[in-house]
Amino acid sequence: MDYELRPATSDDYTYCYRLTKRNMQDLFCKHWGGWVPAEFRKGFVVENIAMVIIAGKRAGYLNIIREATFIYIDNIQLSPTWQNQGIGTSLLNRLLDTHSRVSIRLTTFEDNPAKRLYERMGFVVLERNGMTVKMEKKAQQDGIPEPLTRTGDL
């Protein structure tokens, strides 16, 4: 499936909020006691977010944070319409290819179906905290992240 990425704007907030709540609310309630709107608002930094566009419409988003020694996938969400069609795999491959010289980390739930994708992509569990797991895909070689101007550049 062909997609493109574009930098997010503040106009994308409502879409991203609703999509994340739709996709994740059950897991958040099960493991963290509920959905906390203020936490989503705090993590919505447009400079870190790329919108996934298919056929001219928003289909999801990717939120990455560049740390000094690694890239952190803060959030990756796809509309249910576009799930299980290889788009998540393609997004992760693109990210891994672009940032092959640095480790990439993420946090997910042990019972999140996406965890199987992360494992297939080479991510390994670094730490467990209840049902929450921190995972990492090690860098192919030592290095530091290349400076990027926007997440849309991946």
C-alpha positions, 0 to 999 in steps of 0.5 A: 500500500502506498502512503506518504508522510507529511509534517503534522500541524495543530489541526491534526490534534483532534484526529490523532487524539480520537484515533489513539483513544479508539485504538488504545483506550481498552489497553490503557483502562486495563493496565493503567486504570483509564484514559488521561486526556492531559497525558495525550495533550502533553505528548502531542508535539507537532515537531515530532509527528508525521501524518500518514497519508493514503489517497489524500486522507489521514490514515494514521501518524508516527510520533518519534522523539530524538534523544542524544543516543537513540530514537524513541517511538512515542506513538504509532497509530493507524486507522483500523481501516488501514491496519494489517495491510503492511503499512505499519511494517513499512513505516518501521522499515523506513524508520529503521533504514533511515536511522540504522546507526542508532538504536530505536526504542519504544514502550508497549503493552505485553498484550498489544497485538503490535508487539508481535510486529516489533519482535518480528522487526528485531526489537527485544525487551529491555525491561518489563514493568507489569504488563508494560514492556520497553523494547529496543532495536539495536543500532547496526553500527555505532553513531549518533542520530543525523540532525533532522528538521521534521519528523516528516523527513524520517 
